[in-house]
Amino acid sequence: MTTSTHEYETDPRNADVLISVNGELVTRDKAVVSVFDSGFVLGDGVWEGLRLHNGKLAFIDKHMERLWEGAKALDMDIGLTREELVERLYETTHANKMTTGVHIRLMVTRGVKATPYQDPRATITPPTIVIIPEYKLPTERTLTQGIRLFTVHVRRAPPDVLDAQINNHSKLNCILACIQATKAGFDEALMLDPRGYVATCNSTHFFIVRKGEVWTSSGLHCLRGITRGNVIEVCRRHDIPVFEKDFSLTQVYSADEAFVTGTFAGLTPAREVDGRIIGDGQRGPMTERLQGLFQALIGEECPPE
């Protein structure tokens, strides 16, 4: 049976959440955008996944920095200041009386087009901004038992083809990787960079543990992950040797532990890669320790009111 890092506990409250579409709060059945929207027509936009903890948006400054960086690269005006967008996020969660255990998808597209054509000059409206908050927690099984990864033939593109630093709506590269891994009977895809070194997963970032050291990719061919960066920061803060470097699948197969990171689930063990059991196939001590340290960092970032 396959799972994924995004497997979540079903929450009936999500049936009644209000979704923000260009500042208007509507029910799920009325949360729609135009078929001429540039995000629908072309995947032209940027997005962020956020978590609400103790009534606060975790690491919001880092998320806004990444969103604005991607929009700048796409030559796209978000239409709001950072402060105004953060205020709209809080307006949405407050309207839903949400405080914790909430995952939010923030999506910003270039706007509605006069005709379905790629040229940005065909856009005739301000950007489309959608905020979807949901009560969503990862399953305990995922956090403890972990996932199985499969290395796919789909590579991460070099920055002159599609820069992975832009958290854009055009995710076909990652979707194709996910499909291949799923067809092979695994949970998620492990992707290599154009040179054949390990880069990232299709929806998370990848780490291994070898002889007490924590390794992750150089970061040249993966998104600047917020959780990835926070895990690196946590390691340095607690004197855990951590390295951003090139490494091969051979070094993955013989690793003591492996795990992936992402905004939704935090740290998730990876117990198997390409049929090779990692370590003893259980969540390792370093992974478990980092899970605790990362949760402590979130508590520090979002203390109880």
N, C-alpha and C positions, 0 to 999 in steps of 0.2 A: 504494500500500500504506500503510495507516494503522498507527500505533504509538501509544504514550502515554508519559507520564513514568514510568509504572510497568512498562514493559517490562523484563524482567530475564533474566539468564543462568540457564538451568536448572541446578540442582545436585542430583545424585542423593542427596546426604546428607539432603535434606529428607524423603525417604521414611521415615527412621527417627528423626525428631526426637520428643522427648517434649514433650508439651503439658501445661501446668498448668491443671487445672480445679478451682477451689476448693482449691488447695494440693496436690492429688493429681496426680502425674505419670503420664500415660497416653500410649499410642501414638495416632497419628492416627485410626485406625479406632475407637478407644474414647473419643475426645474429643467428648463429646456433652453437651447440656443438655436440660432438660425442655421439652416442648412448652408447658408452662404458664409458662415463664420470661418475665418482663416484657420482656426484650429481644427475644425471638422474637415474642411476642404483639403488642407495641406499639412496639418500638424505644425503650423507656424505659431509657436508660443513657448512659454517657459512655465515651470511649475515647481512647487515645493511640497514635501510631506512634513507635517508638523505634529508635535505632541503637546497636549494640554495636561499639566500636572499641578495639582494644588492651585488651580485657578490661573496658572501662568503658562505662557507659551515658552517651552524649553528652547534655549539657545536661539532665540528669535533674531538677535542681531546678526548672527552668522548666517541664518537662513535668508534674511533680507539682503545681506551683502552678496550672497550667491545669486539670488534672483535678479538683482539689479545688474550684476556682472553679465549674466546671460542675456538680459534684455539689451544691454549696451552693445554686446557683440552682434545681436540681431538687428541693431539700429531701430529698436522698438521703444516707444514711449509708453510706460505703464499707465500714465494718466493720473496717478496719485503720488503724493510724497510717501516716503517710507512710514512716517508717523501716521498718515491717513490710512494706509493699507493695514498697519497693525491695529489701528482703532477699529477698522471694519472687521478684522478677524475677531477681536474681542466682542464687538457688537453681536456677531453671529453666535459665539459661544454663550454669551450672556442671555440672548434671546431663547436659547435652548436650555438654560439653567445648568450648563455643564461646568464641571470643575476639574475632574481628573479621569484618567483612563480613556482619554479621547484622542483619536487620530484625525488629523485634518488634511484634506487635499486642497491646496490653493493652486488654481490654474489661471494663467493670464495669456490670452491670445491677442493677436494684432488687431482683431476686430472683424466686422462684417464687410464683405466685398460686394462690389457692384455686380461682379460676374465671377464665376469660379475659375480664376486665373492666378498664377503664382506671384506676379509682380506686386510688391507691397503697395505700389501707387494705386492699385485697384481697390484698396481699403477705403471705406467711406464713413466709418463710425470710429469712435474712440475704442480703446481696447476692451475686450470682454473679460470680466473678472468673476470667477466662480469660486465659492468657498463651500466645501462639503465637509461638515464635521460629523463624526460617527463615534459612538461608544465602541471601542475596538481594542481588545487586548490579545496578545499572542497566547496560544495554548501552552499549558504547562508541559505537555509532551514535547513540543517543539523546543522549548528552552532547556529541557533536561536530556532528552534522547537525541535531539539534533536531526540533521538532514543528510541526504546522500547526494553527492555532486557528480556530474558527468562532464568531461571536457569535450566541447563541441568544435566543429570545424569552422564555425562562424567566428571571425576574429574581430577584435576591437579595431576600429578604423583609426588611421593616423589623423592628426589634427588638420591636415590640409584636405581631408575628405569630409570628416564630420568630427569636430572637436568635442571630445568627451567632457570637457570642462563646462559645456553648456547643458544645463538640465532642461532639455527641450522636449517638445511633444512628439518629435519624430523618433519613436522607439522601435522601429521595425528591426533594426539590427539585434536588439536585445530580445524582441519577441521571437525572431527566428531561432535564436540560441535557446530560448526557453522551450520552444516547440521540439527542437531536436532532443533536448535532455528528457523531456516528458515522454516522447516517443520511445526513448531508450529505457524508460522505466525508472528514471531518477527524479529527484525533487527539484533541482535547479541546475543551471548551466554554469560551468567554470569556463571562462573565456581567456584566450591567449592574446598577447599583443602582436603587432605585425612581425616581430622578430622571433616569436615562439616562446617568449617568457610569459609567466602567469601574470594576468592583468587584474581581472575582477570577475564577479559573477554577473548574471543578467539583471539582477535587481538588488544586489548587496555587494559589499566589499569583502575581500578574502584575506585571511591571516593564517599563518602557521606558527607553531611553537616548536623550536628545536633547541635542546640542551639549555633550557631556561631563557632562551632568547625569543622575542616575538618579531616575526617578519611579516611585512606586507609589501605589495608591489611598489615600484618607483613612483607610481601615481601619474605617470605621463599619459597613460591610456585609460584612465578611469575618471569618473566624476570626483570632484573635490568633496568627498563625503563628510557631512557634519559629524556623524557618529564615528566614522573612521578617524577623523582628526581628534575627536575627544578621547578615543581609546589610546591613541598615540600620546596625547597629553597626560592621561592617567598613568600610563606606563612610566613616562619620564618623571612625573611627580612622585612616584613610589619606587624609583630606582630599579625599574624593570627594564633590562636592555631591549630596545626596540629599534628596528631598522626598516627604512624604506629602500628597497633594493630589487634588482633583478634576481629571479630564481626560477628554476625549471620544475617540470612535473616530477622528475626524479627526486628532487628535494621535498616535494609535497608528499609523495608516496611514503617516504621514510620519516616523515615528521612525527613528533610525539603527540601533537594535538593540532587541530585545525578548527577555525570558527569563522563566521561571517558577521558583518555588522550592517545595521540599517536603522533608520529612524523608527520604524514600526516596532521591531522586536528587540532592538538593542544588540546584544550578542547572542548568537545561536551556534551551538556546536555543529561541526561537520564531522560525522563519524566515518564517512566512506567517500573515496574519490576514485572513480573509474574501476570500481570493484575491489580496490585496495582498502583494507580496514586501516584507519588512522589510529595509531597507538593501540589501545586495547578495545577500541570501538565504543568507548564510553566518554561522557563529558570529562575532560581532563581537569586537573587541579588549577592550572593557570587560567583556563577558560572560566571555571567557576569563580575564581578569585576576581578576575576582571569583570565578570557580570556584577558582582557585589560592589566593586569600586565604581563601576559606571553608574549603578543605581544611586550610590552615595553622591556622585557628581550631579545627577539630576536633582536629588534632594537639596543639594547646596545651591543649585541654580534656581530651583523652584521651592523654596521653603514653605511650610504651612503658614497660613495667614493667622 
